[in-house]
Amino acid sequence: METLRKAAGYGKLGKYVVIEISNHLRRRGLGHAPEPLPADSWATVLVYELGSDIEKLVNAVNSPSDDGAAFIRSFANQDAAESLERIRALLDTSSS
């Protein structure tokens, strides 16, 4: 939050400052978690592009649903498939 506060040009975080920072992010096509933003300078915040897979993942975790669970599973399977592909590539190059 301290980084966001400085980037937005504010000297101190408060209720209205975090709302304004949130609005600035949205206008730039960015979302954040947690929602609402904390007023603690030391808090860690995830900033992501709206419409991205990360936004879908954050929404699936924060608002559980059948569709969200399916997305989480596909996201996890995609990562596993990519890891398996990298392992296969390494094995192919090491056996040459």
C-alpha positions as CSV (number, residue, x, y, z in Angstrom):
1,M,0.0,0.0,0.0
2,E,2.9,2.3,0.6
3,T,4.0,2.0,-3.0
4,L,0.5,2.7,-4.3
5,R,0.2,5.7,-1.9
6,K,3.4,7.2,-3.1
7,A,2.6,6.5,-6.8
8,A,-0.7,8.3,-6.4
9,G,1.0,11.3,-4.7
10,Y,-0.6,11.1,-1.3
11,G,1.3,11.7,1.9
12,K,-0.9,9.5,4.2
13,L,-3.4,6.7,3.8
14,G,-7.0,7.2,5.0
15,K,-10.5,6.1,4.2
16,Y,-10.9,8.5,1.3
17,V,-7.3,8.1,0.0
18,V,-7.7,4.3,-0.4
19,I,-11.0,4.9,-2.3
20,E,-9.3,7.4,-4.6
21,I,-6.4,5.0,-5.2
22,S,-8.9,2.2,-6.0
23,N,-10.7,4.5,-8.5
24,H,-7.4,5.5,-10.1
25,L,-6.5,1.8,-10.6
26,R,-9.9,1.0,-12.1
27,R,-9.7,3.9,-14.5
28,R,-6.4,2.4,-15.7
29,G,-7.9,-1.0,-16.2
30,L,-6.5,-2.5,-13.0
31,G,-8.2,-4.3,-10.2
32,H,-6.9,-5.2,-6.8
33,A,-7.3,-7.6,-3.9
34,P,-8.3,-7.2,-1.1
35,E,-11.4,-5.3,-1.7
36,P,-11.6,-2.7,-0.3
37,L,-8.0,-1.6,-0.2
38,P,-6.5,-1.5,3.4
39,A,-5.5,1.8,4.9
40,D,-2.3,0.1,6.3
41,S,0.9,1.2,4.6
42,W,2.5,-2.1,5.3
43,A,-0.3,-4.2,3.8
44,T,0.3,-6.3,0.7
45,V,-2.0,-5.8,-2.2
46,L,-2.4,-7.8,-5.4
47,V,-2.9,-5.5,-8.5
48,Y,-4.0,-7.2,-11.7
49,E,-5.3,-6.4,-15.1
50,L,-9.1,-6.3,-15.4
51,G,-10.3,-9.1,-17.7
52,S,-7.2,-11.2,-17.2
53,D,-7.1,-14.8,-16.0
54,I,-5.8,-13.5,-12.7
55,E,-8.9,-11.5,-12.2
56,K,-11.0,-14.5,-13.0
57,L,-9.0,-16.6,-10.5
58,V,-9.3,-13.9,-7.8
59,N,-13.1,-13.7,-8.4
60,A,-13.4,-17.5,-8.4
61,V,-11.7,-17.7,-5.0
62,N,-13.5,-14.8,-3.4
63,S,-17.0,-15.7,-4.7
64,P,-17.1,-19.5,-4.8
65,S,-19.4,-21.0,-7.5
66,D,-19.5,-24.1,-9.7
67,D,-18.2,-22.1,-12.6
68,G,-15.5,-20.6,-10.4
69,A,-14.5,-24.1,-9.2
70,A,-14.2,-25.3,-12.8
71,F,-12.0,-22.3,-13.7
72,I,-9.7,-23.0,-10.7
73,R,-9.4,-26.6,-11.7
74,S,-8.6,-25.7,-15.3
75,F,-6.1,-23.1,-14.2
76,A,-4.4,-25.6,-12.0
77,N,-4.4,-28.3,-14.7
78,Q,-3.0,-25.8,-17.2
79,D,-0.1,-25.1,-14.9
80,A,0.5,-28.8,-14.4
81,A,0.4,-29.4,-18.1
82,E,2.9,-26.6,-18.7
83,S,5.2,-28.1,-16.0
84,L,5.0,-31.6,-17.5
85,E,5.8,-30.1,-20.9
86,R,8.9,-28.4,-19.5
87,I,10.0,-31.7,-17.8
88,R,9.6,-33.6,-21.0
89,A,11.7,-31.0,-22.9
90,L,14.4,-31.2,-20.3
91,L,14.4,-35.0,-20.5
92,D,14.6,-34.9,-24.3
93,T,17.6,-32.5,-24.3
94,S,19.5,-34.5,-21.6
95,S,19.1,-37.8,-23.4
96,S,20.6,-36.4,-26.7
